[in-house]
Amino acid sequence: MTRHHKPAKHLKHESESEAHRIFRESAGHAPKGLIPQTVNPDEETVPGIQHPGSTGVIYCSDRAMANGFSYASSHEWANLGQGAPEVGAIPDAPPKPRTIDVPEDSLEYAPTTGVKELREAVANLYNHTYRQGKESQYTYENVCIVPGGRSGLSRVAAVIGDVYTSYQIPDYTAYDQVLGAFKRLVPVPTTLDAEDSYHLNIQQTRKDIRTQGLQVLIASNPRNPTGQVIRDGELKELVDLARDTTTTVILDEFYSWYIYPENDEDFGKSVSSAEFIQDVNQDPVVIVDGLTKNWRLPGWRVCWVIGPKNLVTALSQSGSFLDGGANHPLQLAAIPLLEPERVKQEKLSLQKHFKAKRDHVLARLEALQLKVKVPPRATFYIWLDLEDLPAPINNGLTFFEELLKEKTIVIPGIFFDINPSHRRNLVDSPCHHFVRLSFGPPREDLDKGLDAIERVLKRARKEGGPRHFGHGYKKSIDSPTTLTHFV
Ligand SMILES: Cc1ncc(COP(=O)(O)O)c(C=O)c1O
């Protein structure tokens, strides 16, 4: 009987794995600091220019394209890496606008804080949804319109002073670059514990604020990629903490409608810290949200930051050099989409549709003996632990490469290891043995991707199966185009 070579259960170093070497060789991903540096001919050849390190977006799309993915062939692929919701019709949702007006005034620049009527519509929606009967109400002066969520986050990061800024691991990939790019702020990580379902311990945070001198805290809530959410009494505690400790809490609430209740009567409820703020101009709580996920309009690039008036004037200044403001005609077209009755209908249909997709994907994963240890209660992501799979597909990068061969895209967990200076062996990352699966795409695409996962697992679980994995990855990258819808 021939003895098959059996890969070691766990990698000791990233250099042992082809998938990890390909990652390191792509521009901007060379290790810095403690790990010996390799010279990469793809980068640092333009005088004075340094790659910031690609977000998961660029890396995953480049790797998919090296494996034959293109817009033309995208129907053959299952993109479970997709960081956007399906944008087409879903049952009972109001129809999306297909044409927009472009009045002459809208040919001019819009103000860097946005069109006043849209700012008013945002303030009105938040007051209507979360602040009925409260004395302090939002006005347009509390709202800054921004050209997309990442612009909003960059505008905010650009106005953070020379202070300790706390963030958690894992969280949304772009925080890595945003927290690294603005050099005044000093990022301070906290790793959330899988055993504790990635829960942010508010009491511990209160202590950290005192002992470490934290002045700003940033988090996505609901959280990408774990699908967990801080809500109700706990969210109130977090808002109280911001007020009592005078710590600015920035909550990225892009998935505030993607909440999946157990009981039918709870459908239609969304989650926002706006509910627990006492004085909208005093409480140091900053909300970032927009049309990208909740309205399922990622292409519009119309989003907002809500906070005290004095924050909005600062954001106007950072917007004037960073991005110059959101598209004027689309800001006008967005106003009717914020009408509370329309929002109610949209939210309800979205929650029912996405809850059914979540339950479907979880059931199929369970049938494949891929138990999701911390199932999502919100967002459209599943944070999947691969540790119990046979080596070498028990790490996110190798699992990702094997699925590319099957025309399926997932996102390796390491991209959610917000680590602004990238000083660790990838295998030591707490996110190394995870992937993020998205149930943003339509159900047919989800099934196509799950079929591909099933094929890979079948092969891996066969006698001698694992030796077919971990090598043979295509390297050529035809075009550096970025398909921004991955993360
Ligand atoms: C938590 C979170 N915030 C912000 C964004 C980005 O929004 P936008 O595409 O509008 O820049 C995303 C998108 O993936 C996200 O997951």
The ligand as an SDF file (V2000), in Angstrom:
LIG
                    3D

 16 16  0  0  0  0  0  0  0  0999 V2000
  -18.9890   47.8400    8.0010 C   0  0  0  0  0  0  0  0  0  0  0  0
  -18.9170   48.5370    6.6770 C   0  0  0  0  0  0  0  0  0  0  0  0
  -18.8010   49.8700    6.6290 N   0  0  0  0  0  0  0  0  0  0  0  0
  -18.7100   50.5340    5.4700 C   0  0  0  0  0  0  0  0  0  0  0  0
  -18.7270   49.8650    4.2650 C   0  0  0  0  0  0  0  0  0  0  0  0
  -18.4590   50.5690    2.9680 C   0  0  0  0  0  0  0  0  0  0  0  0
  -19.4130   51.2860    2.4080 O   0  0  0  0  0  0  0  0  0  0  0  0
  -19.2000   51.8980    0.9620 P   0  0  0  0  0  0  0  0  0  0  0  0
  -19.1970   50.7820   -0.0160 O   0  0  0  0  0  0  0  0  0  0  0  0
  -20.3660   52.8280    0.8290 O   0  0  0  0  0  0  0  0  0  0  0  0
  -17.8850   52.6370    0.9240 O   0  0  0  0  0  0  0  0  0  0  0  0
  -18.8500   48.4770    4.2560 C   0  0  0  0  0  0  0  0  0  0  0  0
  -18.8390   47.7440    2.9660 C   0  0  0  0  0  0  0  0  0  0  0  0
  -18.4640   46.6280    2.8330 O   0  0  0  0  0  0  0  0  0  0  0  0
  -18.9360   47.7940    5.4880 C   0  0  0  0  0  0  0  0  0  0  0  0
  -19.0060   46.4570    5.5320 O   0  0  0  0  0  0  0  0  0  0  0  0
  1  2  1  0
  2  3  1  0
  2 15  2  0
  3  4  2  0
  4  5  1  0
  5  6  1  0
  5 12  2  0
  6  7  1  0
  7  8  1  0
  8  9  2  0
  8 10  1  0
  8 11  1  0
 12 13  1  0
 12 15  1  0
 13 14  2  0
 15 16  1  0
M  END
$$$$
